[in-house]
Amino acid sequence: SLGEDLPLLYLAAILPVIRLVMQLPLSVGGFGVREVLYVYFFTYMGVSTETAAAIGLVGATLGYLNAIIGAVVDLIYHID
């Protein structure tokens, strides 16, 4: 959606590394670390710094929205 054509093989190699580093206690919820790593790795693939940071932020936003939806569903089904 951001107009970048990224090879699937590169994504398959980079995204697990980013997720692994995010698990380290470097920041709250990996916020900031994720964006820095996206910029670091994606600039090697020819993606601009702004677009790489935006990809990280969009991914984080989608993850948070998914968690909120799951929390609402959990609350609905566990209210007795």
Secondary structure, 3 states (H helix, E strand, C coil): CCCCCCCHHHHHHHHHHHHHHHCCCCCHHHCCHHHHHHHHHHHCCCCCHHHHHHHHHHHHHHHHHHHHHHHHHHHHHHCC
